[in-house]
Amino acid sequence: MTHEEKINPKDFEIVGISEDQTDILSNKTVSFWGEVFHTFSRNKLAMFGVGLLIVVALMAIFVPMVSSFSFSQQTKNYNMPPNATHWFGTDNLGRDIFVRIWVGARISLFIGLAAAAIDLIIGVLWGCIAGIVGGRVDNIMMRIADILTAVPYLLIVILLLVVMDKGLMPMIVALSITGWVRMARIVRGEVLSIKNQEYVLAARTLGANTTHLILKHLIPNAMGAIIVTMTLSIPSAIFTESFLSYLGLGVTPPMASWGTMASEGNEAIMTAPWRLIFPALLISLTIFAFNAVGDGLRDALDPKLRK
């Protein structure tokens, strides 16, 4: 080919994608939380747990409102097995177990969520302060946490419930006395790894105070570990409440929780097994659902575990 010949663009072929397509792809950025949601939504077990929790929550909200029976109404049908009128049967006082199951769901879920929320607030603040201040303050705060964890958790809760009156608030307070320690330890570990990052040092150099660092830098960047820990602490609180109610330290009659219903059903396990089967089944399914969601969030938030 001589210099006088012109190059024909048709003789050439573009390999790969064009510049225009490159610009389009560069605009399609996915945020961190968008990627987390995408990864979480692909986890079938976690999505099953979410669906199960939604069903339990909706049933707990609406069933007591629309049912023709109240949770404390005593009919003349004593220890009746499941049938078309009483879907889960009745107890020894003739009360409809189906309604009581979903009223108990309200109590158990409320106690679990409230205890987890208190653990979240105390644990995040305690862990952030201990981690960012460091030195003697960190040493004292974590030794206090060690003292609280040295005594068995259930022993502390049982002793507190024996001293205090029965009810929702004493139960929540008892569960929260030492429940925040795990959250505090995890948050402290996250803060210790984050506080020496360049952006935190730059914020310090620019005059940011401790409150600003905690609210704007430390907590947002530790949010993944915080969310997973809180999600996994809810089933622990529900199980502990059910266990304590099973021992007779739960809510007072005629209110019902899954633990109190299981305790009552245990007395008639040979003659009316449905009184124990249904509350035990709901406890197991709910705890399984929360654990599945927590595991899914852990996998989605941890880059090392993403597939």
FILOKOL-517364 format. One record per residue (C-alpha): residue in three letters; y, x, z; residue number from 1. Coordinates in Angstrom, 3 decimals. Each point is the difference from the previous one (the first is absolute). Example, Ala and Ser with C-alpha at 12.3 -4.5 7.8 and 13.67 -1.06 7.14 Angstrom:
BEGIN
<atom aa="ALA" Y="-4.500" X="12.300" Z="7.800" i="1"/>
<atom aa="SER" Y="3.440" X="1.370" Z="-0.660" i="2"/>
***
This chain:
BEGIN
<atom aa="MET" Y="0.000" X="0.000" Z="0.000" i="1"/>
<atom aa="THR" Y="3.363" X="1.445" Z="-1.122" i="2"/>
<atom aa="HIS" Y="3.247" X="-0.127" Z="1.895" i="3"/>
<atom aa="GLU" Y="1.333" X="-2.482" Z="-2.506" i="4"/>
<atom aa="GLU" Y="-2.703" X="-2.566" Z="0.859" i="5"/>
<atom aa="LYS" Y="0.938" X="-2.553" Z="2.637" i="6"/>
<atom aa="ILE" Y="-2.259" X="-0.776" Z="2.945" i="7"/>
<atom aa="ASN" Y="-1.450" X="-3.490" Z="-0.198" i="8"/>
<atom aa="PRO" Y="-0.249" X="-1.659" Z="3.458" i="9"/>
<atom aa="LYS" Y="-2.949" X="-2.022" Z="-1.218" i="10"/>
<atom aa="ASP" Y="-2.061" X="3.176" Z="-0.155" i="11"/>
<atom aa="PHE" Y="0.179" X="0.348" Z="3.780" i="12"/>
<atom aa="GLU" Y="-1.656" X="-2.078" Z="2.731" i="13"/>
<atom aa="ILE" Y="1.250" X="-0.409" Z="3.592" i="14"/>
<atom aa="VAL" Y="-2.654" X="0.991" Z="2.531" i="15"/>
<atom aa="GLY" Y="0.037" X="-1.981" Z="3.248" i="16"/>
<atom aa="ILE" Y="2.762" X="-2.490" Z="0.744" i="17"/>
<atom aa="SER" Y="3.469" X="-0.162" Z="-1.439" i="18"/>
<atom aa="GLU" Y="3.203" X="0.804" Z="1.825" i="19"/>
<atom aa="ASP" Y="0.899" X="-3.683" Z="0.274" i="20"/>
<atom aa="GLN" Y="-3.334" X="-0.756" Z="1.640" i="21"/>
<atom aa="THR" Y="0.523" X="2.902" Z="2.398" i="22"/>
<atom aa="ASP" Y="3.319" X="-1.494" Z="1.110" i="23"/>
<atom aa="ILE" Y="-1.672" X="-3.370" Z="0.573" i="24"/>
<atom aa="LEU" Y="-2.758" X="1.551" Z="2.123" i="25"/>
<atom aa="SER" Y="2.506" X="1.999" Z="2.033" i="26"/>
<atom aa="ASN" Y="1.748" X="-3.234" Z="0.984" i="27"/>
<atom aa="LYS" Y="-3.216" X="-1.543" Z="1.306" i="28"/>
<atom aa="THR" Y="0.084" X="1.636" Z="3.427" i="29"/>
<atom aa="VAL" Y="-2.114" X="-1.381" Z="2.824" i="30"/>
<atom aa="SER" Y="1.347" X="0.148" Z="3.538" i="31"/>
<atom aa="PHE" Y="-2.091" X="1.243" Z="2.912" i="32"/>
<atom aa="TRP" Y="-0.502" X="-3.483" Z="1.431" i="33"/>
<atom aa="GLY" Y="-0.752" X="-1.337" Z="-3.477" i="34"/>
<atom aa="GLU" Y="-2.783" X="2.547" Z="-0.343" i="35"/>
<atom aa="VAL" Y="-1.238" X="-0.851" Z="3.488" i="36"/>
<atom aa="PHE" Y="-0.125" X="-3.708" Z="-0.885" i="37"/>
<atom aa="HIS" Y="-1.812" X="0.754" Z="-3.264" i="38"/>
<atom aa="THR" Y="-2.596" X="2.149" Z="1.773" i="39"/>
<atom aa="PHE" Y="-0.428" X="-2.520" Z="2.805" i="40"/>
<atom aa="SER" Y="-0.405" X="-2.930" Z="-2.411" i="41"/>
<atom aa="ARG" Y="-2.889" X="1.792" Z="-1.720" i="42"/>
<atom aa="ASN" Y="-1.903" X="0.225" Z="3.299" i="43"/>
<atom aa="LYS" Y="-2.244" X="-3.072" Z="-0.157" i="44"/>
<atom aa="LEU" Y="-1.047" X="0.158" Z="3.641" i="45"/>
<atom aa="ALA" Y="3.610" X="0.252" Z="1.185" i="46"/>
<atom aa="MET" Y="1.071" X="-2.896" Z="-2.220" i="47"/>
<atom aa="PHE" Y="-2.904" X="-2.051" Z="1.350" i="48"/>
<atom aa="GLY" Y="1.278" X="0.773" Z="3.503" i="49"/>
<atom aa="VAL" Y="3.507" X="-1.129" Z="-0.962" i="50"/>
<atom aa="GLY" Y="-1.349" X="-3.245" Z="-1.436" i="51"/>
<atom aa="LEU" Y="-2.110" X="-0.622" Z="3.094" i="52"/>
<atom aa="LEU" Y="2.981" X="0.565" Z="2.297" i="53"/>
<atom aa="ILE" Y="2.130" X="-2.377" Z="-2.062" i="54"/>
<atom aa="VAL" Y="-2.684" X="-2.699" Z="0.265" i="55"/>
<atom aa="VAL" Y="-0.306" X="0.485" Z="3.777" i="56"/>
<atom aa="ALA" Y="3.780" X="-0.110" Z="0.453" i="57"/>
<atom aa="LEU" Y="0.401" X="-3.141" Z="-2.125" i="58"/>
<atom aa="MET" Y="-2.844" X="-1.764" Z="1.786" i="59"/>
<atom aa="ALA" Y="1.458" X="0.946" Z="3.388" i="60"/>
<atom aa="ILE" Y="3.373" X="-1.425" Z="-1.014" i="61"/>
<atom aa="PHE" Y="-0.973" X="-3.231" Z="-1.711" i="62"/>
<atom aa="VAL" Y="-3.367" X="-1.174" Z="1.395" i="63"/>
<atom aa="PRO" Y="1.317" X="-0.905" Z="3.487" i="64"/>
<atom aa="MET" Y="2.919" X="-1.796" Z="-1.673" i="65"/>
<atom aa="VAL" Y="-2.045" X="-2.221" Z="-2.334" i="66"/>
<atom aa="SER" Y="-3.199" X="-0.499" Z="2.011" i="67"/>
<atom aa="SER" Y="-0.734" X="-3.399" Z="1.500" i="68"/>
<atom aa="PHE" Y="-1.159" X="1.744" Z="3.184" i="69"/>
<atom aa="SER" Y="2.022" X="2.078" Z="2.442" i="70"/>
<atom aa="PHE" Y="-1.328" X="3.201" Z="1.525" i="71"/>
<atom aa="SER" Y="-0.209" X="-1.574" Z="3.476" i="72"/>
<atom aa="GLN" Y="-1.137" X="-3.512" Z="-0.996" i="73"/>
<atom aa="GLN" Y="-3.255" X="-0.931" Z="1.683" i="74"/>
<atom aa="THR" Y="-2.240" X="-2.288" Z="-2.014" i="75"/>
<atom aa="LYS" Y="-3.267" X="-1.539" Z="1.095" i="76"/>
<atom aa="ASN" Y="-1.962" X="2.225" Z="-2.377" i="77"/>
<atom aa="TYR" Y="-1.236" X="2.731" Z="2.326" i="78"/>
<atom aa="ASN" Y="-1.604" X="3.142" Z="-1.472" i="79"/>
<atom aa="MET" Y="-0.320" X="-1.630" Z="-3.400" i="80"/>
<atom aa="PRO" Y="-1.151" X="2.329" Z="-2.802" i="81"/>
<atom aa="PRO" Y="2.119" X="0.458" Z="-3.139" i="82"/>
<atom aa="ASN" Y="0.306" X="-3.176" Z="-2.046" i="83"/>
<atom aa="ALA" Y="2.360" X="-1.804" Z="-2.377" i="84"/>
<atom aa="THR" Y="2.344" X="-1.043" Z="2.836" i="85"/>
<atom aa="HIS" Y="-0.069" X="3.191" Z="2.073" i="86"/>
<atom aa="TRP" Y="-0.446" X="2.826" Z="-2.518" i="87"/>
<atom aa="PHE" Y="-0.723" X="2.641" Z="2.652" i="88"/>
<atom aa="GLY" Y="-1.496" X="-2.402" Z="2.535" i="89"/>
<atom aa="THR" Y="1.299" X="-0.794" Z="3.480" i="90"/>
<atom aa="ASP" Y="-0.174" X="1.719" Z="3.385" i="91"/>
<atom aa="ASN" Y="-1.261" X="-1.204" Z="3.372" i="92"/>
<atom aa="LEU" Y="3.187" X="-2.043" Z="0.533" i="93"/>
<atom aa="GLY" Y="-0.146" X="-1.607" Z="-3.426" i="94"/>
<atom aa="ARG" Y="2.913" X="2.016" Z="-1.428" i="95"/>
<atom aa="ASP" Y="0.012" X="0.735" Z="-3.721" i="96"/>
<atom aa="ILE" Y="-0.873" X="3.676" Z="-0.484" i="97"/>
<atom aa="PHE" Y="1.508" X="0.169" Z="-3.504" i="98"/>
<atom aa="VAL" Y="3.483" X="-0.769" Z="1.316" i="99"/>
<atom aa="ARG" Y="-0.442" X="2.215" Z="3.031" i="100"/>
<atom aa="ILE" Y="-1.107" X="2.891" Z="-2.243" i="101"/>
<atom aa="TRP" Y="3.285" X="-0.068" Z="-1.917" i="102"/>
<atom aa="VAL" Y="2.106" X="-0.531" Z="3.109" i="103"/>
<atom aa="GLY" Y="-1.831" X="3.005" Z="1.423" i="104"/>
<atom aa="ALA" Y="0.843" X="1.883" Z="-3.191" i="105"/>
<atom aa="ARG" Y="3.692" X="-0.572" Z="0.743" i="106"/>
<atom aa="ILE" Y="-0.405" X="1.431" Z="3.504" i="107"/>
<atom aa="SER" Y="-2.138" X="2.987" Z="-1.013" i="108"/>
<atom aa="LEU" Y="2.133" X="0.930" Z="-3.015" i="109"/>
<atom aa="PHE" Y="3.224" X="-0.389" Z="1.971" i="110"/>
<atom aa="ILE" Y="-1.257" X="2.245" Z="2.788" i="111"/>
<atom aa="GLY" Y="-1.265" X="2.589" Z="-2.491" i="112"/>
<atom aa="LEU" Y="3.214" X="0.051" Z="-2.052" i="113"/>
<atom aa="ALA" Y="2.287" X="-0.019" Z="3.048" i="114"/>
<atom aa="ALA" Y="-1.883" X="2.831" Z="1.706" i="115"/>
<atom aa="ALA" Y="0.025" X="2.014" Z="-3.241" i="116"/>
<atom aa="ALA" Y="3.748" X="-0.590" Z="-0.430" i="117"/>
<atom aa="ILE" Y="0.721" X="1.232" Z="3.530" i="118"/>
<atom aa="ASP" Y="-2.244" X="3.029" Z="-0.573" i="119"/>
<atom aa="LEU" Y="1.928" X="0.648" Z="-3.221" i="120"/>
<atom aa="ILE" Y="3.437" X="-0.054" Z="1.634" i="121"/>
<atom aa="ILE" Y="-0.901" X="2.082" Z="3.064" i="122"/>
<atom aa="GLY" Y="-2.315" X="2.389" Z="-1.834" i="123"/>
<atom aa="VAL" Y="2.418" X="0.743" Z="-2.857" i="124"/>
<atom aa="LEU" Y="2.944" X="0.642" Z="2.317" i="125"/>
<atom aa="TRP" Y="-2.066" X="2.095" Z="2.422" i="126"/>
<atom aa="GLY" Y="-1.604" X="2.058" Z="-2.743" i="127"/>
<atom aa="CYS" Y="3.263" X="0.532" Z="-1.902" i="128"/>
<atom aa="ILE" Y="1.931" X="1.138" Z="3.066" i="129"/>
<atom aa="ALA" Y="-2.789" X="2.296" Z="1.173" i="130"/>
<atom aa="GLY" Y="-0.468" X="1.520" Z="-3.439" i="131"/>
<atom aa="ILE" Y="3.624" X="0.562" Z="-0.964" i="132"/>
<atom aa="VAL" Y="1.282" X="1.209" Z="3.386" i="133"/>
<atom aa="GLY" Y="-2.997" X="2.219" Z="0.744" i="134"/>
<atom aa="GLY" Y="-0.130" X="2.555" Z="2.790" i="135"/>
<atom aa="ARG" Y="-0.163" X="-1.186" Z="3.595" i="136"/>
<atom aa="VAL" Y="0.799" X="-3.624" Z="-0.912" i="137"/>
<atom aa="ASP" Y="-2.933" X="-0.114" Z="-2.410" i="138"/>
<atom aa="ASN" Y="-2.282" X="1.585" Z="2.588" i="139"/>
<atom aa="ILE" Y="0.951" X="-2.504" Z="2.726" i="140"/>
<atom aa="MET" Y="-0.251" X="-3.038" Z="-2.274" i="141"/>
<atom aa="MET" Y="-3.401" X="0.945" Z="-1.353" i="142"/>
<atom aa="ARG" Y="-1.349" X="0.802" Z="3.458" i="143"/>
<atom aa="ILE" Y="0.970" X="-3.532" Z="1.023" i="144"/>
<atom aa="ALA" Y="-1.946" X="-1.257" Z="-2.998" i="145"/>
<atom aa="ASP" Y="-2.964" X="2.154" Z="1.041" i="146"/>
<atom aa="ILE" Y="0.045" X="-1.504" Z="3.494" i="147"/>
<atom aa="LEU" Y="-0.054" X="-3.527" Z="-1.444" i="148"/>
<atom aa="THR" Y="-2.920" X="0.825" Z="-2.279" i="149"/>
<atom aa="ALA" Y="-1.926" X="1.728" Z="2.802" i="150"/>
<atom aa="VAL" Y="-0.681" X="-3.365" Z="1.641" i="151"/>
<atom aa="PRO" Y="-2.335" X="-2.283" Z="-2.004" i="152"/>
<atom aa="TYR" Y="1.999" X="-2.486" Z="-2.044" i="153"/>
<atom aa="LEU" Y="-2.047" X="-3.083" Z="0.913" i="154"/>
<atom aa="LEU" Y="0.095" X="0.874" Z="3.692" i="155"/>
<atom aa="ILE" Y="3.808" X="0.033" Z="-0.023" i="156"/>
<atom aa="VAL" Y="0.159" X="-3.293" Z="-1.886" i="157"/>
<atom aa="ILE" Y="-2.511" X="-1.717" Z="2.288" i="158"/>
<atom aa="LEU" Y="1.786" X="1.183" Z="3.152" i="159"/>
<atom aa="LEU" Y="3.334" X="-1.239" Z="-1.324" i="160"/>
<atom aa="LEU" Y="-1.427" X="-3.383" Z="-0.947" i="161"/>
<atom aa="VAL" Y="-1.582" X="-0.354" Z="3.435" i="162"/>
<atom aa="VAL" Y="3.384" X="0.652" Z="1.633" i="163"/>
<atom aa="MET" Y="2.067" X="-2.122" Z="-2.401" i="164"/>
<atom aa="ASP" Y="-0.414" X="-3.672" Z="-0.790" i="165"/>
<atom aa="LYS" Y="-2.019" X="-1.097" Z="-2.990" i="166"/>
<atom aa="GLY" Y="1.855" X="-0.872" Z="-3.199" i="167"/>
<atom aa="LEU" Y="1.279" X="1.310" Z="-3.293" i="168"/>
<atom aa="MET" Y="2.757" X="2.279" Z="1.260" i="169"/>
<atom aa="PRO" Y="-2.085" X="1.735" Z="2.712" i="170"/>
<atom aa="MET" Y="-2.689" X="0.624" Z="-2.621" i="171"/>
<atom aa="ILE" Y="2.487" X="1.498" Z="-2.469" i="172"/>
<atom aa="VAL" Y="1.614" X="2.163" Z="2.700" i="173"/>
<atom aa="ALA" Y="-3.381" X="1.233" Z="1.208" i="174"/>
<atom aa="LEU" Y="-1.109" X="0.907" Z="-3.526" i="175"/>
<atom aa="SER" Y="3.260" X="1.838" Z="-0.651" i="176"/>
<atom aa="ILE" Y="0.050" X="2.150" Z="3.147" i="177"/>
<atom aa="THR" Y="-1.989" X="2.819" Z="-1.584" i="178"/>
<atom aa="GLY" Y="-0.539" X="-1.307" Z="-3.530" i="179"/>
<atom aa="TRP" Y="3.067" X="1.833" Z="-1.323" i="180"/>
<atom aa="VAL" Y="-1.317" X="3.473" Z="0.813" i="181"/>
<atom aa="ARG" Y="-2.016" X="0.338" Z="-3.213" i="182"/>
<atom aa="MET" Y="3.009" X="-0.996" Z="-2.092" i="183"/>
<atom aa="ALA" Y="2.184" X="2.485" Z="1.888" i="184"/>
<atom aa="ARG" Y="-2.400" X="2.873" Z="-0.634" i="185"/>
<atom aa="ILE" Y="-0.264" X="-0.733" Z="-3.719" i="186"/>
<atom aa="VAL" Y="3.771" X="-0.398" Z="-0.424" i="187"/>
<atom aa="ARG" Y="0.638" X="3.208" Z="1.950" i="188"/>
<atom aa="GLY" Y="-2.368" X="1.895" Z="-2.282" i="189"/>
<atom aa="GLU" Y="1.750" X="-1.394" Z="-3.088" i="190"/>
<atom aa="VAL" Y="3.429" X="0.868" Z="1.396" i="191"/>
<atom aa="LEU" Y="-1.054" X="3.574" Z="0.808" i="192"/>
<atom aa="SER" Y="-1.073" X="0.482" Z="-3.625" i="193"/>
<atom aa="ILE" Y="3.095" X="-1.676" Z="-1.455" i="194"/>
<atom aa="LYS" Y="2.847" X="1.313" Z="2.159" i="195"/>
<atom aa="ASN" Y="-0.142" X="3.501" Z="-1.517" i="196"/>
<atom aa="GLN" Y="0.245" X="-1.253" Z="-3.574" i="197"/>
<atom aa="GLU" Y="3.021" X="1.085" Z="-2.036" i="198"/>
<atom aa="TYR" Y="1.643" X="-3.421" Z="-0.173" i="199"/>
<atom aa="VAL" Y="-0.150" X="-0.415" Z="3.782" i="200"/>
<atom aa="LEU" Y="1.474" X="3.471" Z="0.542" i="201"/>
<atom aa="ALA" Y="2.709" X="-0.831" Z="-2.532" i="202"/>
<atom aa="ALA" Y="0.828" X="-3.210" Z="1.876" i="203"/>
<atom aa="ARG" Y="0.249" X="1.962" Z="3.247" i="204"/>
<atom aa="THR" Y="2.311" X="2.514" Z="-1.678" i="205"/>
<atom aa="LEU" Y="2.244" X="-2.836" Z="-1.175" i="206"/>
<atom aa="GLY" Y="0.347" X="-1.241" Z="3.585" i="207"/>
<atom aa="ALA" Y="-2.556" X="-2.817" Z="0.181" i="208"/>
<atom aa="ASN" Y="-0.832" X="-0.972" Z="3.576" i="209"/>
<atom aa="THR" Y="-3.475" X="-0.705" Z="1.378" i="210"/>
<atom aa="THR" Y="0.272" X="-3.772" Z="-0.472" i="211"/>
<atom aa="HIS" Y="0.918" X="0.433" Z="-3.655" i="212"/>
<atom aa="LEU" Y="-2.871" X="2.406" Z="-0.580" i="213"/>
<atom aa="ILE" Y="-2.497" X="-2.374" Z="1.599" i="214"/>
<atom aa="LEU" Y="1.144" X="-3.147" Z="-1.820" i="215"/>
<atom aa="LYS" Y="0.828" X="1.487" Z="-3.401" i="216"/>
<atom aa="HIS" Y="-2.462" X="2.848" Z="-0.450" i="217"/>
<atom aa="LEU" Y="-2.861" X="0.163" Z="2.501" i="218"/>
<atom aa="ILE" Y="-1.134" X="-3.624" Z="0.299" i="219"/>
<atom aa="PRO" Y="0.235" X="-0.800" Z="-3.754" i="220"/>
<atom aa="ASN" Y="-2.036" X="3.084" Z="-0.910" i="221"/>
<atom aa="ALA" Y="-2.595" X="-0.726" Z="2.703" i="222"/>
<atom aa="MET" Y="-0.233" X="-3.674" Z="-0.976" i="223"/>
<atom aa="GLY" Y="-3.390" X="0.415" Z="-1.657" i="224"/>
<atom aa="ALA" Y="-1.713" X="1.213" Z="3.171" i="225"/>
<atom aa="ILE" Y="1.894" X="-2.579" Z="2.070" i="226"/>
<atom aa="ILE" Y="-1.096" X="-2.928" Z="-2.174" i="227"/>
<atom aa="VAL" Y="-3.647" X="1.079" Z="-0.033" i="228"/>
<atom aa="THR" Y="-0.078" X="0.555" Z="3.766" i="229"/>
<atom aa="MET" Y="1.591" X="-3.379" Z="0.681" i="230"/>
<atom aa="THR" Y="-2.389" X="-1.760" Z="-2.371" i="231"/>
<atom aa="LEU" Y="-2.986" X="1.526" Z="1.767" i="232"/>
<atom aa="SER" Y="1.406" X="-0.739" Z="3.480" i="233"/>
<atom aa="ILE" Y="0.123" X="-3.767" Z="-0.641" i="234"/>
<atom aa="PRO" Y="-3.810" X="-0.487" Z="-0.166" i="235"/>
<atom aa="SER" Y="-0.364" X="2.217" Z="3.058" i="236"/>
<atom aa="ALA" Y="2.360" X="-2.278" Z="1.945" i="237"/>
<atom aa="ILE" Y="-1.789" X="-3.130" Z="-1.258" i="238"/>
<atom aa="PHE" Y="-3.382" X="1.376" Z="1.021" i="239"/>
<atom aa="THR" Y="1.294" X="1.054" Z="3.420" i="240"/>
<atom aa="GLU" Y="1.552" X="-3.443" Z="0.552" i="241"/>
<atom aa="SER" Y="-3.265" X="-1.670" Z="-1.007" i="242"/>
<atom aa="PHE" Y="-1.982" X="2.265" Z="2.316" i="243"/>
<atom aa="LEU" Y="2.329" X="-0.647" Z="2.937" i="244"/>
<atom aa="SER" Y="0.013" X="-3.738" Z="-0.675" i="245"/>
<atom aa="TYR" Y="-3.789" X="0.150" Z="-0.115" i="246"/>
<atom aa="LEU" Y="0.130" X="1.446" Z="3.527" i="247"/>
<atom aa="GLY" Y="2.233" X="-2.844" Z="1.134" i="248"/>
<atom aa="LEU" Y="3.283" X="1.947" Z="-0.001" i="249"/>
<atom aa="GLY" Y="1.530" X="-1.722" Z="-3.012" i="250"/>
<atom aa="VAL" Y="2.160" X="-3.075" Z="-0.493" i="251"/>
<atom aa="THR" Y="-0.312" X="-2.905" Z="2.388" i="252"/>
<atom aa="PRO" Y="-1.735" X="-3.268" Z="-0.987" i="253"/>
<atom aa="PRO" Y="0.374" X="-2.270" Z="-1.866" i="254"/>
<atom aa="MET" Y="1.488" X="2.636" Z="-2.359" i="255"/>
<atom aa="ALA" Y="-2.604" X="1.821" Z="-2.003" i="256"/>
<atom aa="SER" Y="-0.388" X="3.408" Z="-1.562" i="257"/>
<atom aa="TRP" Y="-3.008" X="1.340" Z="-1.837" i="258"/>
<atom aa="GLY" Y="-1.029" X="1.974" Z="3.066" i="259"/>
<atom aa="THR" Y="0.096" X="-2.966" Z="2.378" i="260"/>
<atom aa="MET" Y="-1.919" X="-2.131" Z="-2.505" i="261"/>
<atom aa="ALA" Y="-2.647" X="2.718" Z="-0.357" i="262"/>
<atom aa="SER" Y="-0.252" X="0.197" Z="3.788" i="263"/>
<atom aa="GLU" Y="-0.463" X="-3.752" Z="0.259" i="264"/>
<atom aa="GLY" Y="-2.495" X="-0.009" Z="-2.861" i="265"/>
<atom aa="ASN" Y="-2.087" X="2.762" Z="1.551" i="266"/>
<atom aa="GLU" Y="-0.964" X="-2.366" Z="2.798" i="267"/>
<atom aa="ALA" Y="-1.603" X="-2.387" Z="-2.510" i="268"/>
<atom aa="ILE" Y="-1.376" X="2.506" Z="-2.517" i="269"/>
<atom aa="MET" Y="-3.502" X="-1.526" Z="0.178" i="270"/>
<atom aa="THR" Y="1.008" X="-3.678" Z="-0.109" i="271"/>
<atom aa="ALA" Y="3.211" X="0.112" Z="-2.096" i="272"/>
<atom aa="PRO" Y="0.121" X="3.348" Z="-1.851" i="273"/>
<atom aa="TRP" Y="2.821" X="-1.138" Z="-2.326" i="274"/>
<atom aa="ARG" Y="2.407" X="0.223" Z="2.939" i="275"/>
<atom aa="LEU" Y="-0.495" X="3.795" Z="-0.008" i="276"/>
<atom aa="ILE" Y="-0.723" X="0.611" Z="-3.687" i="277"/>
<atom aa="PHE" Y="3.288" X="-1.279" Z="-1.432" i="278"/>
<atom aa="PRO" Y="2.477" X="1.851" Z="2.291" i="279"/>
<atom aa="ALA" Y="-2.094" X="3.183" Z="-0.211" i="280"/>
<atom aa="LEU" Y="-0.056" X="-0.315" Z="-3.806" i="281"/>
<atom aa="LEU" Y="3.793" X="-0.420" Z="-0.186" i="282"/>
<atom aa="ILE" Y="0.534" X="3.009" Z="2.292" i="283"/>
<atom aa="SER" Y="-2.270" X="2.154" Z="-2.163" i="284"/>
<atom aa="LEU" Y="1.524" X="-1.110" Z="-3.318" i="285"/>
<atom aa="THR" Y="3.587" X="0.468" Z="1.179" i="286"/>
<atom aa="ILE" Y="-0.621" X="3.463" Z="1.447" i="287"/>
<atom aa="PHE" Y="-1.858" X="0.959" Z="-3.189" i="288"/>
<atom aa="ALA" Y="2.912" X="-1.241" Z="-2.135" i="289"/>
<atom aa="PHE" Y="2.602" X="1.977" Z="1.956" i="290"/>
<atom aa="ASN" Y="-2.138" X="3.149" Z="-0.122" i="291"/>
<atom aa="ALA" Y="-0.508" X="-0.413" Z="-3.759" i="292"/>
<atom aa="VAL" Y="3.745" X="-0.379" Z="-0.521" i="293"/>
<atom aa="GLY" Y="0.698" X="2.999" Z="2.226" i="294"/>
<atom aa="ASP" Y="-2.498" X="2.182" Z="-1.873" i="295"/>
<atom aa="GLY" Y="1.492" X="-1.131" Z="-3.311" i="296"/>
<atom aa="LEU" Y="3.508" X="0.871" Z="1.133" i="297"/>
<atom aa="ARG" Y="-1.176" X="3.392" Z="1.247" i="298"/>
<atom aa="ASP" Y="-1.576" X="0.777" Z="-3.370" i="299"/>
<atom aa="ALA" Y="3.076" X="-1.218" Z="-1.891" i="300"/>
<atom aa="LEU" Y="2.537" X="1.844" Z="2.132" i="301"/>
<atom aa="ASP" Y="-1.869" X="3.312" Z="0.196" i="302"/>
<atom aa="PRO" Y="0.309" X="1.927" Z="-3.311" i="303"/>
<atom aa="LYS" Y="-3.131" X="1.978" Z="0.834" i="304"/>
<atom aa="LEU" Y="-2.093" X="-3.163" Z="0.148" i="305"/>
<atom aa="ARG" Y="1.321" X="-1.624" Z="-3.164" i="306"/>
<atom aa="LYS" Y="-2.446" X="-0.253" Z="-2.857" i="307"/>
***
